[in-house]
Amino acid sequence: MTKTEKEFDKVIKICQNIFEKKLKDYGTAWRILRPSSLTDQILIKAQRIRSFEIKKVRKIEENSTSEFIGIVNYAVISLIQLELGFSDSIDMQEDKAKELYNKYIQSAKKLMMQKNHDYNEAWRSMRVSSYTDLILMKIFRTKQIEDNEGETLISEGVDANYYDMINYSLFGLIKIC
């Protein structure tokens, strides 16, 4: 196992632990969220990180770590919702939610490892603020695709953008944890 893979697994475990604790507290209430609502939730988290980075002063004692974790978890939930569609009720058991979470986080990890090989660990020389900006760009791309009812002429779909949001967030977590 490479150093990057170990670091990736460490921050995935942190995100997964938070996901599972919130699952205990709230169940799968997120099943009612439409993909566009999830995209907007991720936007709020990314804008908050950027605000922390620019202002350097916080009125609430929280940090970018919790927001990057939130982006990872909401992006995984978004991928689940893309697969299943949203629901008008809470129609999923915790075990199924954990299974799907694991499926998508492992797909994100596989994608990251493939890209990391091709890009030769370029992410290590990037600033955390660049991950924030790239996540915001991916969010605005996603919003545009959603506004176009999922249609693209040449670009990857919404799912590819969610995977990139996950991986940029995990890179940020590796750097700040």
Secondary structure, 3 states (H helix, E strand, C coil): CCHHHHHHHHHHHHHHHHHHHHHHHHCCHHHHCCHHHHHHHHHHHHHHHHHHHHHCCCCCCCCHHHHHHHHHHHHHHHHHHHHHCCCCCCCCCHHHHHHHHHHHHHHHHHHHHHHHHHHCCHHHHCCHHHHHHHHHHHHHHHHHHHHCCCCCCCCCCHHHHHHHHHHHHHHHHHHHC
